[in-house]
Amino acid sequence: MGIDELHEQTKAPRLRLRVTAAAESILRSGHPWLFADSIREQNRAGQMGELAVIYDRRDRFLATGLFDPDSPIRVRLLHVGKPQAIDRDWWAARLTRALEARQGL
């Protein structure tokens, strides 16, 4: 079962996190992780592997990533920038780019 199916079954609102000013800068500069102590606000308890949507102090979209409630590395980022659907097409495009980058190695 994929995360979208899990989300639909539970009918829980999307996991939403707001981060500190320092975390905003770090994430925008390309750091791949969000640490637990950088989260200022969370709308509900999340589950391992759930997609988390991260917002800045002004409540603007910042990033999306995979959530881990038991790790000090609370979110492993998948995308930073403008909102984008993390779906089958997104994963396929990422895989294609990764394979193209490794051609000839």
Stockholm file with secondary structure:
# STOCKHOLM 1.0

chainA/1-105         MGIDELHEQTKAPRLRLRVTAAAESILRSGHPWLFADSIREQNRAGQMGELAVIYDRRDRFLATGLFDPDSPIRVRLLHVGKPQAIDRDWWAARLTRALEARQGL
#=GR chainA/1-105 SS CCHHHHHHHHTCCCEEEEECHHHHHHHHTTCCEEEGGGEEEESSCCCTTCEEEEECTTSCEEEEEEECTTSSEEEEEEEESSCCCCSHHHHHHHHHHHHHHHTTC
#=GC SS_cons         CCHHHHHHHHTCCCEEEEECHHHHHHHHTTCCEEEGGGEEEESSCCCTTCEEEEECTTSCEEEEEEECTTSSEEEEEEEESSCCCCSHHHHHHHHHHHHHHHTTC
//
